[in-house]
Amino acid sequence: MEELRREGCVDRIGVGSMDTDALAAVVTEADLDVVMIAGRYTLLE
C-alpha cells in the first residue's frame, strides 16, 4: 500500500478495527494516514 501511495494510485492509507491491540500493532509497523477505532455502541443503544 505504501508503494501505491508513493506512485499516486491512492491518496491515503488507513485501517479500522474494534481490537485496539491489533490497531496498536499495525500503527507501529506501517505509515498510516488514518486509524479508526470502532465502538460497539450504536445510536439505537
Phi, psi and omega per residue, in radians:
M1 nan -0.685 -3.135
E2 -1.098 -0.626 3.098
E3 -1.168 -0.698 3.085
L4 -1.092 -0.645 3.099
R5 -1.168 -0.756 3.113
R6 -1.076 -0.631 -3.135
E7 -1.355 -0.173 3.128
G8 1.522 0.147 3.129
C9 -1.283 -0.538 3.066
V10 -2.284 2.619 -3.134
D11 -1.555 -0.714 -3.048
R12 -2.376 2.684 3.059
I13 -2.126 2.293 -3.140
G14 -2.551 2.950 3.122
V15 -2.545 2.590 3.099
G16 -2.414 2.538 -3.133
S17 -2.928 2.836 2.984
M18 -1.561 -0.288 -3.051
D19 -1.562 1.805 -3.085
T20 -1.169 -0.516 3.091
D21 -1.149 -0.721 3.108
A22 -1.129 -0.733 3.122
L23 -1.120 -0.718 3.122
A24 -1.076 -0.688 3.124
A25 -1.150 -0.730 -3.126
V26 -1.186 -0.706 -3.112
V27 -1.067 -0.612 -3.135
T28 -1.353 -0.320 -3.078
E29 -1.775 -0.376 -3.018
A30 -2.234 2.720 3.069
D31 -1.617 1.563 -3.054
L32 -1.691 2.654 3.061
D33 -1.731 -0.507 -3.056
V34 -2.431 2.393 3.012
V35 -2.289 2.219 -3.134
M36 -2.021 2.166 3.073
I37 -1.789 1.948 -3.094
A38 -1.438 2.390 3.065
G39 -1.688 2.825 -3.116
R40 -1.563 -0.164 -3.102
Y41 -1.586 2.544 3.075
T42 -2.102 3.069 3.095
L43 -1.129 -0.394 3.124
L44 -1.342 -0.287 -3.125
E45 -1.617 nan nan
